[in-house]
Amino acid sequence: MRPLRSLRRKGSVGSVPQGQLYDSTFVTAADRAEIVSWLDTLWPLWEQRFSAHHPPPQGQAQRQLLRPVYWLGNWQFACLDYYRPPHGVLGRCVRAEPFPPVLARLVAQVEQRSRTLFDPEDVPRDWHLNTCLVNFYGSRLASGTGERRVDTARVGEHRDFEPGPVASISLGERALFQFVRSQRPGERDAVVSQTWLEDSSLQVFGGERWKKHHFHRVQRVEDKGFHRFALHVEGFETRRVNFTFRYVPAEHVIPFAQLPKDSQDDVRGYIAELARHSAFFAETIRGHPAD
């Protein structure tokens, strides 16, 4: 079945509703090349959703995330259940590597534009985009099936709980980003706003309407063959990279050493894996070996 015509249209500046910003040509060619070069220094992780001290809820099984990830500023490990204020704020955000210079420059521009776009009550007093989730979208090699690949380039309905506006920069194949209704019974899947996120584009959204009253999702990522990234992810073909920038209050970002002991044990293996290629995490694990 072909998608609805409304789902085949490209997003445009004129169609972006209040509380959102979309710039299809935000990243210059020079900055894009610098980002792609920097990506080659990363070794993304395949995380498991749960762990020994944070096991699956009754009736659920352990599962691997759909895509490899990397975090900057602070790392929110899936097994620590991410950052979910007002109650899920402690022991969730582990201090991580700073932004590379090119992303720091772009984030400064995004923050300036965001403060102009949004009402003061929608921007916390100390708001700045100090955390970044790097998502790698593409296809994984299906185990035992030779060269057949399984497409995992999507994200289901969710909310971002970090306070203030959220920004994302996209590289690679374009993605269909949708906001869906969240309050009317039986209508959660009703699309209320959507944008095609193009290569080198910027998207920002904020305010109660888009942060609290709707879910958002990546419905699909196109596979036209125009964009492929040769990255350090075994058994995975990356065709889109997305950088999602959010704000976590400084007091909620802690070093690995300040995590509760059980949480340290649960993520130590990830830290050790990161330390193989990251001086920051090598120093982190060096000072806090396993007991």
N, C-alpha and C positions, 0 to 999 in steps of 0.2 A: 504494500500500500504506500502510495506517495504521501509525503507530509503535507499538511495544510499549506496553502499558499502563504499564509501569515508566518509560518515557520521557515519558509524558504527565503524570505526577504532579508536583506542586509540591514543591520541597524544603522541609523543615521543620526546626526546631531539633532536634527529637528524633531525626531521621534522620541528623544530621551525625556522622561517625565521629571517633574520637580523632585529634588532629593537625589538625583543621579547626575553623573557627569560621564561623558564618553568622548574620547579623543582618539580617533583611528590612526593618527600619525604621530603619537607622542614621542616615541623613541626614535632618535635619529639613526641613520645608517652607521655612523661612527660609534655611537653608544651601543647599538645592537651588536656590532662586531666585538666590542670590548666585553659585553656581557657573555657572549658565546665563548670567547676565549677563557673567561673566568670559570664558566661552567665546566670546562675541561679539567679544572683542578678539584672538582667535587667527586666524592664517592657516595652517592645516595644510599639510604638504608631501605631495606624491606622490613617494615615493622609488623609485629604481631599485635592484635587488638588487645589481648589480655596477657597476664603473667602469673607467676606462682603466688604472689601475695595479692594480686588483683585479678582473681579468676573470673571466668565467664559467669554471668547470671545463670540461675538454674534453668535448664532446658536449652541453653546455648552452648555452642562449641567454639573452641579456639579458631581464629581465622587470621589470615594475612591480609593486610590492607591491599586495595586494588592496585595501588601504584607505589613506586618508590618515592621517597620524600627527602627533603633536607630543610633544616630550619636555621635562620639567622637571628641574632639578638637574644632569643631564648628558644629552647627546644621543648615543645609540648609533646611528650611521648604519649602515644595512643593508650598504652597500658596504664598511664596515670590519669587517664580520662579527660585530658585537655583542660582548658581554662573555662570555667562556667560560673561567673559571678551571678548572684551575690554569695552563694554558699561554696561553690567549688573553686576556691582561689588559692589555697595553701598547698604547697608541694606539687604544683602542676607545671611550673615554668622554670626550667633549668637553664642557667646562663649559658649562652652559646656564642659563636663567633660573631664579630661585628659585620655590618654590611661592607662589601667591597666599595671602593671609591665611586665607581660608576653608579651603583644603586643608591649610595648616599646622596649623590648629586640629584638624581631623579626624585628621590623621596623629598628632598628639600623643596623642589618645585611643586610636588603634589600637595604637600602640607600648606604651602602658600595659597594655592588655588582652592584648596578645601576650606580654609578659613574664610575665604571670600564667598564661597558658594553656600555654606551652611549657616543657619542661625546660631548665635552663641550658645543657646541652651542645648544644641545638639553636638557641641564640641566641648568635652571636659577641659577644665582649666589647664591641666598639665599635659593635654593630649599631644602626642607625637607618635609617628609610626615607627615603633621600636622593635617590632617583631615581624618576621617574614617567613611564611611557609612557601617553600619551593616545591611545586607539584609537577611530576613528570607524567604526561599523558601519552598513551600509545597502546602497544600490544605486547603481550608476553608470549614466550614460546611455550606451547602446550606440552607438558611433560609426556614423553613417550610417543609423540606424534610427528617426529621429524621436523619439518619446517612450518607446520601449521601454527598460526598465531591466533591468540584469543584477544579480541579487542576489550580493553578495560578503560577506555577513555571517556569516563563519565563520573559525575558525583551526584548522589541522591539528594533529596530535599533536606536542608539543614539551616540553622541560623549560626551566625558568628556572634558569640557572646561578649567579646571584648568591647569596651565602651568606645563610643565615638565612630566617626566615619571609617570605612574600610576601603582600601584601594588595591587594585590589581593591575599588573602589567603582563601582557601576553606576548609570547613569541611562538612562531610556527603556524601550523594549520589553524584555521579559525574555528571558534567554538560557539555553540548556541547556549547562551546564559539566560536563564529564565527566573523570574519571581513567580511564585505560585501562591494561591490563596491559602490561608492557614486557619481561618476562624469559622467558616461556615461548614457545618457538618456535611460530609459527602462531596465537598467541592475543593478539597485540598489541591487537587491536580489542575484546577482552573488557572491557566496562565494569565497573569495580569500585566506583565511587562517582560519584554525580552530584547536581547541585543546580541548581534553577532560580534564576537570579540576577535578582531583581526590581528594579524601579525604586527607587532610593534605598537599595539594600542594600549590605552589607559582607560580603566573604568574605576569610578568612585561612587559609593552610595552611602547614605547615612540618614539619620532622623528616625523617628519612631515607626513611620510607615514601612520602611524597607528593612529596618533592623529588628523590629519587634512584632509587626503584624503580618509579615509574610515570610515564607521560606524561600530559599533560592537553591538553584541546582545548575549543574552543567549537563544539559540534556544529551549532547553528543559533540564530538570533535570530528570535523571532516577529515577525509583521507584521500586527498587529491594527488598525493605524491610530490607536492611542491617542497615540503619541509621535512627533513630528517636530521636528527642531532646524534652525532657520534659521541656518546657519553659512557661513563664507567658504570653501566648497569647491565650485568650479565643476563642473557636470556630475555631482553626487553628491547623493543624498538620504539624510540621516543620521537613523536611527531609534533608535540606541543609542550612548551614549558610555561608555567604560570607562576608569578610571584604575587602572593597575597600579603599585603601589609596591614597590620593591625596595631592597636595600642594596649599594652599591659602596664599598669601602674608599677613604678620602679620597686616598690616594697614587696611586690609579689614575684619578682624575678630573683631567684636565689642560686648560689653556686651548688654544684653537685654535692659538696660536703655537707650542706645544710638540709639535704633531703632526709626524711625519716629513713631509718636503717632498712626497713623492708623495701621502700621505694628505691634506695640505692642498689640493693641486691637485684631488683627487677630490671633496672636499666643499665647496670654495670657492663653487661655484655655489649650493649649498643655503644656505650662510651668507649669501650676498648676497641670495637670495630672502627669507630670514627677516628680514634687515636692513631690508627695505622697510616692515615693520610693527612691528618690535621694536627698542626703544632699546638693549637689551642686545646684540643681534647687530649693530646698526649700529655700536656702539662697538667690537665685536670686529673687524669687517671694516675699519673706519676705520684702525686701527693696523697692519693687515697686508694691504695691497693686493697684488694679483698682481705678480710680478716683471716 
